[in-house]
Amino acid sequence: MSKPIIGVTPLWDEERQSVWMLPEYLDAIRAVGGIPVILPLTADNEDRQKLIATVDGILLTGGPDVSPERYGETDRTGLVKTCPKRDTLEVMVLKEALQVDKPVLGICRGIQLLNAALGGTLWQDLPSEHPSEIVHRQSAPYENPTHCVVLSGPLKDLTGKSEIKVNSRHHQAVKAVSQLLTPMAFSPDNLVEAVYMRDKRFVWAVQWHPEYLYKKDPDASAIFEALIKSCRA
C-alpha cells in the first residue's frame, strides 16, 4: 500500500521569524511507514484547504501555550506564552480535518489545542494551579519516562495494558474536558493525559511525547502506527 502523507503543524521561531521542526516528529512518522510533510504557517483559506485535501492525516505538534482567549479566559497567571499564528493555523486545520474525517493525532500542545478548540478549558500553569509531586515538566533526556498513566478505552485496547510509563514536558494541561472528547488516560494526580473522539475515524491526543520514546518503547510506536493504520482504512 502507498505510504500515507501526514501533514505536520510547524513550530515557529518568533525571534528569527522562521518555521522550524524537531526531527523526532518526522522520524517517528517515517519509522511507521508514513511520509511527513511540514505544513506552511498560512491563513490563506484556499491554500490551506488544498493542503488538507492532499494529506491523509494530521499531526498537531507540541509548542507554546494555547491562547486563553481560545477557551474564553484571560491570562490569570502571567506565565502564558502564546503563538497566535499557530493558534489560528491549527484551529483552522483541525476544523477542516474534522469536517472530512481525516485522522488527527495531537501531542502535548496538540491535546491542549484540540480540547480548547472543541470547547474545553486548560490549566494555565500546573505548578501554581494544580500543585503535585508528579514531575510534569522533566529535564532532558526526554526519552526517559518520569511517571505512569492509567489507560482506558482505545488506548488500553491498543497497548493491551492498563498502565504505562510516559515522559512529560508541559506546564499546562486539560482542565474541563470538551463534551466532544472522551478521556482515555489519567496521571496519578488526576490530570487528563489522553483523549479521543468517539464519532470520528481517528482523533487521538496525548499529553506526553511518544516521538521521544518510539525507538525503545513499543507502546509509543503503536500510537504512531495507529495513526498510519487509520489513514489507510
N, C-alpha and C positions, 0 to 999 in steps of 0.2 A: 504494500500500500504506500501511497505517496506520503511524504512527511508533512504533518500539519504545520502551518505557519502561525506562530504565536506573536501577536503584537505586544511589545513590552513598553509600558509607560516610562518616559525618560526621567532622569534626575536632572536638576537644574542648579548650576553654579551662579549665584547672584553676582558675586564679585567679578567673575570672568564673563558674565553674560553668555554662558555656553551650556549646551546639553552635554551630559556625560552619562556613563553607565558603569556599575560594578560588574565585573566579568562573571561573578558567581551565578547571577540570574541567567545569563546567556548560556553558560556552561551546563547548568542543570537542565535546561530545556533541550540542548543538543544531546546530552547524555541519555535522554529517554526517547529520542527519535523525533524531536521537533526542530523547526527552523525558527530561531528568534529574530525578530525584526524590531528595532527601536523606533517607536512612533515619534513623529515630529511634534514639537510643542506648538501646535497651531490651533486656533479657534475658528478657522475657516470651515464653515459647515459642509460645503461641497467636497473639499479635500478630505476632511475627516470621515465623512460618510463613505467615500470611495475606499479609504483605507480600511474601515471596519468591514466593508463588503469583501475586501481582498483577503484578510486574515481569517484563520479558522478559530482562534481563541485569543483571549486577552490575559496578560499578567499585570496586575496592579502592584507595583514595587513599593519598597519602603522609602522613607524620606522624612521630610519635615512635618510638622503638625498640620492637621486639617483646621482650617479657619473656624473658630467658634460660630461665626455667622452662618455657617452651613447647617448648624443644628440649633439656631435660634438663641445663641448666647453671645456674651462678650468675654474677653479675656479677663477672668476674675483672679488670676494668679500672677500676672506679669511675667510669665515664663513661657508663653506660647510663641513659637517661631514658625511662621507660615510661608507658603509659596503660592500666592493667589493664581499664578499661571498654571501650576499643576492642578490646583483645585478645580479650576474651570475646565481644563482639558479632561481630567479624569472623570468628573461628574458627567460630562457630555458623552465620553467614550463608554462609560458604564451604562448609561441610559439607552444608548443606541445598541449596545451589545445585548442588553436585556430584551429590547423590543423584538430582536430577531433570534433570540435564544442562543446566542453564542456562548460557549463555555468561558467562564471567568474564574481566575484564581487570584486572590488577594493575599499579600504578605505584609505583616507589620502595619505600616501606614495603610496598606490595602484593606485590612479588615476595618480600620477606623473610618476610612473614606467610604467604604461600602455601607457601613452602619449609618453614618451621618447622612449620606445621600438618600437613604431609604427611610429617614425619619427618626433614627435613633440618636442618642447623645453619647458624649465621651467624658471620661475623667480627664480633666485638663492637665493635671500634674499628680501622678500617683503618690510620690513621697509626701506631699502636703495634704492631699485629699483622701488618700486611701493607704495610710501607712501600713507596712507589712515587713515581716522578716524575710520574705521571699525576695530574691535578687531578680528584679525585672529589668535592670539596666546593667548587664555584666560588662566586664572589661575583656579585651582581647586575650586569648584567641577565641573567636566566636564559634568555632566548631566544637567547643566543649559545652555539653548541656549543663544547666545550672539548677533546674527544678523540674518536677514532674507535672503532668497534666492528666486529668481523668477524662477518658473518652466516652462518647455515646454516639448513637446514630450511625451515619455512613462512615465516619472516620474510624469508629470502633470496628465496623464491618470490614473496612479496607485493611486495617493492620492486624485484625484478629486479637487485639489487646484492649484491656480496659484502662491501661495506664502506660504512658511513655515518658521519657525524659526529653526535654527540649532546651534550646538556648533562648536567650531573652535579652532584648536590647531596645527598650522603649520606656518613655515616661508618661505616655498617655495610653488609654485603653477604652474598650467598650463599657459604657455605663448602663443606660437604658437601651435594651436591645430593640431594634426595629421590629415592628409587628410582622414584617415580611421575612424575617430571618429566624432561624432556629439554632440555638447553641448546640455544639457537639464536643466541646472540651472546656474544662474549668481548671484553674490552678488551685492549689490548696488554700489560698486566701480568697477564693470565690470570685476571681476575675474570669470573665468570659475569654477563652483563649482560641476558640474556633467557632465559626457559624456556617450555615448553608441555607439555600433557598429550596424549599420543598417542591415548588411547582416549576422549576427550571431544570434543564438537562444537566447542567453542572455549573453552579455558582457556589464556590467554597472560598473561605478566607481563614487564615491562621495568624495568630499574633506573633508567633516565633519565626525563625529564619531557617527553613529547610534547605535553602540554597547553600548554606554553610555546612550542612550535615549530610547531604545526599551521598557523598562519596563513601562514607563509612556506615551510614545508618539506612537500612532498607526501608524503614518507616518514612523517613524524609523523602527518599527517592520515590516511594509509592505515591506520594501526593502529586508529584510532577507527572508520574506515569498515569495517574487518574485523569489529569487534565488532558494529556495527549490522547488517551483512550476515548474520552468524551468527544474530542474533536473528530475522531474517526467514526463515531457511532452514527 
